[in-house]
């Protein structure tokens, strides 16, 4: 069994904020793969089902971001999971909006939700970091992550990133983190189309005839 955790804050006030992109992806995964309805458990909302032949549980902690580790720790202990069986999806201000990075272990990078999870279960779990951009001023970080996405962001890269992460999460479940990052990147920032091959010049004249031995 794998535990997929989307981080965010509960309540309509926070639904469209940058800090809640983990919740957005969790909901998209549940809908895309037809997982079971959410129910209250482990100080959060959980949905269960199967993805890529693996039993999974999607968890949205309702403890508020700073206490996310309480919900994750409770689920881990109940199912006797190891940190390696947990994938946490969350916002990352040090990445450009729409960028995705995956790693196992590491530091919290100033993210209070990750700091809380580290404190409850250790650091050796998988982290899917979704870029939401940096405000440019450290003093503005809190306001930035608790602000709603701008309309251009919602209709642009957010509208691509959230379904792309959900669509490709099966690769993470299969252990292909590099393939996951590549597929998501191509969905959000598709490479430019190749230019068409140049047409022959009209001044080039007819092609030379093949010589014959006669």
N, C-alpha and C positions, 0 to 999 in steps of 0.2 A: 504494500500500500504506500502511496505517496500523498503528502499533504501539500496542497497549493494554497499559499496565503497571499491574499491581496490586502495591502495596507491602506488605511484611510480613517476618516472620522465619521461617526454616525450622525444621522439627521439631515434634513433637507438643506440646512444652512451651508453644508459643506459639499453637497453632491457634485457640483461642477468645478470644484477647486483643484489646483494642481496637486495638492497633497493627497487627493482621492483618486488618482489615476490607477492605483492598485485595486481599489474597489471596482472601478469601471471595467478593468480587464477581467476581474473575477466574475462579474455579472455576464460579460460577453462569453467567457468560457462556459459557464453554466448553460447559457442559451444556445451556443453553437453546437455543443456536444449532447444536448438533451439530458443534462444531469437532473437529479431529483430536486424537488422544491426546497428552498431554504427552510431550515428549522433552527430554533434557538438551542445552542449547545456550546460548551466550552467558552462561556462569556463572549459568544459571538454568534454569527449565522453560518450554518454549514450546509453544503449540498454534496451529495455523494453520487458516484456513478463510475463508468469505465471509459478510459481514453487510451487508445493504442494498446488495448488488451490488458491494461493495468488498472487496478482499482485505485480510484483517487477520491480525495475529499477536498473540496474547496472551502476555505475558511476566511470569513471577514470578521476580524476582531471588533467588538463593540465597546472596547475599553477606552476609547480615544487613543490617538496615535502614541502618546508617550508611555502607555501601559500595554502596548501590543504583545509584549512577551508573556504576560499573564495568560492570555488565551492560547497562544502557541504552545507554551510550556504545558498547559493542562491537556491539550490534545496529544502532544508528544508522549506524555507519561501514560495517558489512558491506553493508547494503542501500542505502547512500548516501541516507539519509532526511534531511529537514530537521526541526528541532525542531517546526515547525507540524504535522508528521505524527504527532506523539506525544501520546497522552492518558494522563496518570498519575492513578491513582485511589488515594486515601490518606485516613488518619484526620486529623481536624482538631479539636483540643481547644477551640478558640475558637468552636465552633459547638455549639449544643444538640444532644443526641443525636437523630439522625434527620434533621437539617437537611442540605441539600445546596447547595453553591455551586460555580460554574464560572467560571474565568477563564483567560486566556492571559497568561503572564508574571507578574511580581510577585516578591515576596520569599519566603524560606523560612519565615518565621513561627516560627522555632525548631524546625522539623521537620528532623531530621538526614537522613532519606532524601531530602527535597527539596533540602537543602543540598548533598548529594553529587551529585545529578543536575545541579543548577545548575553545579557545578564541572566536570562532564564534558562537558556539551552546551550550556551557556548556559541562559538563562531563558525563551526564547520558545516554550515548549511549553504544551499545554493541561493544566489541573489540575482534577480533579474532587475537591472536598474534602467528605468525609463527616463530619458532626459526631458526636463521641463524648463530648462534654461535658467540662467542666473540673472538677478536684477541688476548686477553690476556694483552694488553696494552691500557690504556684509550686514549693515544695519537694517536693510530692507528685506532680508531673506524671509523672516517670519511672515511679513505682510504678503510677500510674493507667493509663497506656497499656499497661503490661505485665501488668495484671490481666485476668482473664477477665471478660467481660460478666456482670453479675448475671442471674439466671434471669428476672427481670421484664423486663429489657432484651432478652434473647435471644428471649423469647416475645412481646415487644411490638414496639417500633420496629425492632429489628434484623431480625426475621422479615419485616417489610414492606420495609425499606430495601434489603436486599441483592437480592432478586428484582426490585424496582422499578428499580434502577439497571441491572441486566442487561437487563430487558425494554425499557427506553427507550434503551439505548446506541446503537441504530440512529439516533436523532435526533442524537446527538453526531457520529456518523460522517457524517451528511448535512450537518453544519454548523449545525444548529438547537440551539444551546446553551440559548437561552431556553425553547424548547419542552420540551427535556429537563428542565430544572429545574422547570418548571411541572408536568409529568406526574408526576415523581417526588414532588414535594411533595404533590400530590393523592392519590397512592397511600399515602403514609406518614401524612399528616395530612389526611384527607378533610374537606371542608367539611361543617358540620352540615346535616342535611336541612331543607328548607324546611318551615315549619309548615303544616299543612293549612288550606285556606280555611275561614273561619268558616261554620258552618251558619246558615241563616235562623232567627231566633227564632220560637218557637211562638206568641208573643204578637203577632206582626206581622200576623196575619190573612191572608186570601187576597189575591193580587195584584189590583190594579184591572183592571176589564174595559176592553178597548179601546173607545173611543167609535166609533159608527157614524153615517154621514150619513143612514141610513134610506132 
